[in-house]
Amino acid sequence: MARFPPVMRHFFLERFREPREWYTRRLAYTRSVAASSVAGHLLGLGDRHSANILLDVETAECVHIDLGIAFEQGRFLNTPERVPFRLTRDMVDGMGPRGVEGPLRLCMESCTRVLRANKGALLTVVDVFIHDPLFEWALTPQRANRRQRDDVGGGGEGEGSEVIVVEPAPGPGPGDLDADVSADAARAILRVRQKLEGLEFGDGEPRGVEGQVQQLLADAQDPGNLARMYYGWASWC
């Protein structure tokens, strides 16, 4: 951390010289981080290293790519992911002197309220994935190794999005495989439902919007969580 200080604020100062545009683009960046963080957490989106979060240099909005690790499969990688979304020092540095206590928190709370208000429609869409034969619900050891391997000169965990076809493993019959896939899918969708109700891991009762957002912000910036992340995720940035 001492060798890599936050520098994100310089992008806005150098790219947007006119004060009004500087303020507008910085606000757009903060809002896009808030919306993508809440939506990504809801869907359990992982593998959010810096190569998978792009920045539109015209609008300053974040654009996420490589959505292959979803529905909390990142928790089952060789080095488990322990944060709900990427909110490292560099990302916060671009939000201005108030950091997460400015528009970011307010926008995250607004997004959470909208998602909760449309819980029924969201769960209906997610439920379709149970019947999708092209989605692998359980992360295999082979795929986990591919996502976290020692690439010479590389800093990422993966090489792009991939569509994995669920193939029967030796031994169990097709009926057993279908049952296992359905069980994994049901558990993933249950977690989505719990998040929409304000239940996070270790919670005994649902939290309100403000309490849930507060917990997510704390977990995402917790040095104890960041210190245990895979090195290619670059948690010090």
N, C-alpha and C positions, 0 to 999 in steps of 0.2 A: 504493500500500500504506500510505503514511503517513496518507492521508486516510480510509482504510477499515480500521480495526483489527478484529481478530476479536472477535465478540460472541456467538458461539453458546452459550457457557457460561451467559449470562444467561437464555436460554430455560428451561433446566432449573432454575435458581435461582428464577425467577419463577413457573413453572408448577407445580413439584412442591416444595412447602414442607416436607413431612415428610421427614426424612433418609433413612429406609428407601426411600420411594418415589422420592426424588431419585436415589439410588444405583441402584435397579432400572431406572428409565427411562433413565438415562444408559448403563447397561450394555446395555439392549435397543437403544438407538440405535447404539452402537458395533458390536454384533454384526450388526445389519442392514446397516450400511455395509460391514462385512467380507464378508458373504455376497453382497450385490449387486455389490460390486466384483469379486470373483473370478468370479462367474457372468457379469457384464457383459463382463469382459475375455475370457473364454472365447468368448463369442459375438460379440466385436468390436463391442460396443454403443457408439455415439458420440452426439454431440449432447447431452451431459450438462450443459447449463447449468442454472442454479439454478431455472428455471421447469419443468424436467422431472424434478426430484427433489423430491417432496412429503414432508411430515412429518406423521405421524399425531399430533395433539396429545394424544391419550389414552394411546397406548402409546409414543410418541416413536420409532417405527420409520420408516425411510425407505420411500417408495413411489415407484417409477419409472414414468413415463408417457412417451408418444411414443417408441415403439421403431422408428421408421421408418429410422434409420441403424444398420444392423447389419452383421455380418461384415466389419468394418474398412472400410466405405465412407467413414467419416469421414476416412480418410487421403487420399481423392481429392476432398475439398471444395476450393473455391478457396483457402481458407486451411486447409491440412491440420491435422488434430488429431494431436497428438504425445504425448499421455498415455494410459495404458491405462485410466484411470477418473478420476473427479473425487475428488481428495483435497486440496482447497485448505486454506488456513489456517483458515478459518471452520469447515470440517467437522471438522478436527482439534481445534479449540478446544473443541468440545462433548464431547470424549472424556476430559477431565480432565488433570491435570498430567503424566501419563506419555505422553500423546499416542499416537502409533502404536506405541509400545513396550509398551503394556499389552495389554488384551484384543483389540485390533484385530489385531495380528500373530498371536496364538495362534489366533484364530478364522479368519483367512485361511488359515493353515496347515492347520487342520482341514478347512475347506471344500475346499481343494486336494486333500487326501488322499482325501476322499470322491469327488470328481469323477474322480480318477485310478482309484480302485477300481472305478468304474462306467463306465469308458471305453467299453466295448463297447456298452452300452445307449444311452449318449449319442450315439455316432456313428451308431447305427442310426436314432435319431430325427432327427438333423440331416440324414442322407442323404435323408430324405423330401423335403427342400426342393429337391433337384435336379429333381424332377418336378413342382414347384409352378409353374403358369403365371402366377400372380398375384404372384410375387416378382421384383423387378428386381435382378439380381446386380451389374450394372455401373451406377455412378452417372452419369447423363447430365449434361452441362454445364447444361442448363436446370434440372434439379432441384437441382444444386449452387448455382446462383444463387438459387433460392428459399430454400434453407436458410440462406444467408449473404448477406443484403442489408441495406441501410441503412434499417431501419425507423425512422420518426420517433417518438422517444419510447419505443422498444422496446428491450429488452435481450436478447431471445432470438434463436435462429437459425432457428426454425421456428414454424409456427402449429398444429401438431397432427399426429397420425399420419395417414398416407395410404397407400392401397393402390394401387400402380402396376402397371398391366397392361403387360407387355412387348409393344411393337408393332414390326412389321417396319420397319426403316429403308429408305429408298429405295435401290434398287440390288440388294443381295444378296437371294437367294431365301429362302424359309422354311427350307430345309435349312441354309443358311449361318447364319441367325439361331439355329436350334436348337443348332448346333455351338458358336457363340460363348457362348450362355447356359450350356450344359453345361460349357464350359471354365471360365467364371467361377465357376460353382457348385463345380466340382471343386477349384479353387484355394482357395475359401473354406473348404471342408470340410477340405482339407489343412492349413490354418492352425489349425483347431480341433484336429485330430489332433496337430499339433506342440506346441501349447500344453499338451495333456494329457500329453505326453511330456516337458515341461520345456524345450522349445526356444522361445526368443524370438528376435526379429530380431537378427541379428548374432552369434548364438551358434554355436559350432562343435560343441558337444556338449550333451546333455541335462543339466539341473540338477536337483538334489534339490528337495524341497518347500520347505525353508527358503531355499535359494539363489534359487529362482524368486520367492518372495514378497519377498525382500529386493530383488531387482532391480525388481520392479513398484512397490514402495513408493518406491524411489529415483527411478524414472522419473516417477511420478505427482507428486512434489514437486520435481522438478528445475526451478530457476528458468529455465534455458535452454530447457526445453520449454514452460513456462507463458508465458514472454515472447513466444513465437511463436504462441500460440493466437489465434483470432478474438476481437475485442474483446467481442462480445456474449456470449461464454462467461464473461466476468468472472473471469478467473484470479486477480485480486488479492484476491478475497473469500475 
